[in-house]
Amino acid sequence: MFKKPLPDFTIEDTYPICINYIDDDSIREYMIGMKNHVYVQSEKYLELIHQSKLEELDIPFIFNIPVDANGKIIKAHENNWFVKLYKYYFSKNDIKYAKANQFYNRIKLDGVTSNKSKRCCYCNNHKIEVVDHFLPESKYVFLAVNPVNLVPSCEECNDNKHAYSPDSSKPVLVHPYFDNIDHISWLGVKLHGRLKDEAENKYIYFFEYFVKNLDQCPISVERIKKTFAQLKINNNITFDAQNFFNTELIYDLNDPDELGNLSDVDLALHFKKKSERLIIQGYGVNHWKVALYKLLSTLIDFSYFKENPL
């Protein structure tokens, strides 16, 4: 997880453009009439984020979508159009809706053009592919096209997050636009063990990533742990870490032309320098590879990895 810069446009830019695309005059007038209610709730969203009370965000009755006698949403109700603004115009790659879609692309492409990282700001690993609603548009309809509720992310984190809603009984997820934990080393990793692959005649090493218990942190560590668990980030990064270690690093550790002839002290120093170099290159202190190198830099005996029957 790392902090993203806020979009340089607001709901007061996106909402009017989106509703102007609505063909039905009565629906467009209804959505124009709802504009101030949308802006008020958007301000409340920001205020509660800054107060660390996002779980208190309410859904005013005026935004409710009624249900029929069978408990099904009445699809013809005008409030369904808040989500349609996002689906039909904001996120639609169609030249007809370019004025609205440009906002979507500016959010999604921020990680490619103006930030040091093209990686998802949740897992700090996979490539940005989609725009995630931090709070689900299906429930908080007034946030459907609000830029501060739209976060660039990878497919996996977006899918794992599901329709997350804050709960007063549980920690609130880390918000990439507002929670800065970039310089706090909260990501840890431990060696989970190894198994011998008889067919390949080699050991397969397993690792497990976790959120450290910290004495000092800008936000509650429980929020980081909640986000880490909700988005299944351990599963996401562990696969790549184990693949890297078992297909590349283990061979270097056993190859005399690479790292095989280094002493344990020199190996530890080598991995310390590797972690520091990655941080300088923009990976951040909480990238899985940085954490892995840091773990290896603390070892005083590498013989466990050199027993590998290669």
N, C-alpha and C positions, 0 to 999 in steps of 0.2 A: 504494500500500500504506500502510495506517495501522493503528495498534494499537487493538485492541478490548478493552473491559473483560472480564475473565473472568466466566463465568456464576456466579451466587451459589448454585449447587447443584453437587453432585458425583456421581460414579458411585455412591456409597453412598446417594444419594437416588433415582437413576433405575433402577438395576439391580433392586432388590427389587420396586419397583412393576411393572416390566415383566414379571418372571417370574411374578408373582402372577396375570397374565392367562392363563397357559398352562393349558389345560383338561386335558391329559393328565397324570395324577398322576406317572407314572414320569419323564417328561421334566422336569416341574417340579421334582421331587426331584433329578434330575441337575443341573439348573441351579442349584439351591440349593447343592448340593455343590461346584459350581465357583466359588461366590461369592468365597471367599478368594483363589483363583488369579487371578480377575479383578482384585481389589483390589491384589494384589501387583504385577501387571503394569502396572496403572494408576499405581502409585507409581513404578515403574521408568521409565515413560514421562515422568513429570514430572521425575524426577531427571536423566535423560539430556538433556531439553530445557534444563534449567538449566546443565548441563555442556557444552552445545553438542555433544553426542555422540549425537543421535537416530538416526544411522545404525547404532548399536550395539544398537538394540532388537531383541531376539530373539523368536522365537515358540516357546514351550515345547511340547514334544511333546504334552502333555496337551490342547492346543488344536488339534492336527492333525485334519483331516478325511480319513479314508482314501479310497482310490480302489479301483475294482474291477479285474478282469483286463484290461479295455479302457482303463484309465487315466482312467475317468470318476469324478467324485466320487460317493460313496455318499450319496444325498440323505436316506436314512433315519437317518443318524448324528446323534446328539444335538447335536454341535457346530455343525450347520447352524442351530441355534436362536439362536445369538448374533446372526446377521444378521437372522433373523426377528423378534427382539425389536424391532429398529429398524423393519423394514418393516411388521410387523403391528400394532404398538402405538404405539411412540414417535412415528413420523411420520404415523400414520394419523389423519385428521380425522374421527373417529367418536365420538359421545357415549359409547359403551361404553368407550372407552379414553381418556377425557378426562384422567384422572390422569397418564397417561404422556405424552399428546400436549401437555399444558400445557408440558412442558419444551422440546419442539420449538419451540413457538410463542414461548416466552420467549427462546430463542436467536435465532430468526429476527426477532422484532420488536424486539429490543434496539436495532437501528439506527434504528428508527422512533420508539421511545418514550423511551429514556434516553440515547441518544448524540446528538451534534450532527448526525450525518450519517445519511441514509437510504441512502447509497451503499455499494456493495460494498467491503469493506476490502482486496480485492486490487487492483482496477483504479481504485478511487476515482472511478468514473464511472457505471456502470450501477446500476439499482435492485436492492436485495436481493430475491431471489425464492426462493432455496432454502437449505438447510443442507448444507454441504460437509463430508465426512469428510476431515480433513487427511491422515491416513493411511488407506488404503482398508480398509473393514470386511470386504471379501472376503478379505483377507490377514491383517490384524490383528483377528481376530474379537472379541477381548476389549475392543476399543475402540469397538465398534459403537454403544453408547449412552453412551459417556463424554463428558460435556459439554465437556471441554477438548480433545477431538478433533473437535468439531462447530463449524464456523465459518459464520456467515451470509454468503452470497455471491450474485453474480448468476449467471444461467444460463450465460452465455458463459465466465466464469472456471471455473465448476464443470466444464463440458464440456471445456475446453482442458486442465485439470489432469489429467484422466483418473485412472487408478488409480496415482497417484504413490507410490513407495516410496523412502526415502532409500538412497543408495548411497555406500559409503565412498570411492569414486573421484570423486564429484561433490559440489558444494556442496549443502547441505540447503536446502530452500525456506524462505522467511521465514514464521514462524508468527505470525499476527495477534494472538494472545493474549499472546505473550511477547517479541517483537522490536519494540522501540520505535525507529523511524527517522523519526518524525513531524516532527522539527525539523531534520533533515538534508536539505538541498536536493540530492537525488540525481537527480531527473528533468530531463533536458535535451531540447531540441528544436532542430532545424536546418531551414532552408529547403532543400528538396530540388530545387527548380526549378519551372518552369512550362511549360504547353503551351497553345497557342492553340486554343480551341474555335471552329472556323470557322463552324459553324452558329449559335452564339450570339454570335459576334463578341466574344469576351472571352477573357482568360487564365484558366486554372485553375492555382492554386498548390498545390504539394505539400510536405508536411512529413514529417519523420521524428523520432520520439521515441526516446530512448536513455537508458541509465543512465550517469551521469558516472563518471569515475575520480576517486575521492576519497582524499585523504591521511589524513583522519580520519573514522571512522564507528563507531558502537557495535557493528556486526556486520560480517562480511566483505562487501565490496562484491560479491564473486563470488556470494554468496547472493542478493543483490538482482537481479543480472544473470540468475541461473539462474531465479528466480521470474518475472521480466519476460519471459524467453524461453519458459519452460514454459507460461505462461498466455496467451501471445501478446498481451500487454497493448498492445504497439505497434499491432497491427492494430485492437484495440478502441478505443483513444483517438484514433488518427490519423484514422479515419473521421469522428468527431465534430468534431475540430479542423479538418479540411479543409472539412467542410460549413459550419461556423461561419464560417471565414475567407472562403470563396468565395461564400457566399450572404448574409452580413451585413457582415462587417468591411471587405471590399474596397469595398463601396458607400459605407460611411461615410468611408473614406479619400479617396474621390473626390467626395463630396458637399459643396459649399460650406456647406450648412446644418448639416453635422455636423462632420467633421474636415478637410474638403478645404482650408480656408483656413489651417490651423495650420502654423506653421513646423516644420522637422524637429526642432528642439530642443523645441518645445512638444509635438509628437507623442510623442517619447520620454518626456517627463515625464508626459504623459497616460497612457501605457501602464504606466509605473512605478507611478503612483497606482492604476490599475486592478488590478494584481497585488497590491498591498498591501491594497486594500479586500477582495478576494476571500479573502485569508488571514484577515483579521479576521472575515469572515463565516463562517468555518469550513470553507473548501475545503481548507485545508492548503497547505503549500509545494510539494507534489508533485502537485497537480491539473494536468491537461493545459492548462487555460485559463490558470492562473497561469504555467506554464512558457512558454506562447506569448506572453503579455503581457511577461514578462521578456525574452524574445528581442527583441521589438519595441522594448523600452525601451533596448536597447543600440545600436540603429541610428542612424547619423548622416545617412543619406540614404534617404528614402522614395520616391524617384522611380521605383524599380523597380516599385512597386505602383501608381503614378499613370500609368504607361504603358498601363494597362488600357484597351483600346478599348471603353469602355462606351457 
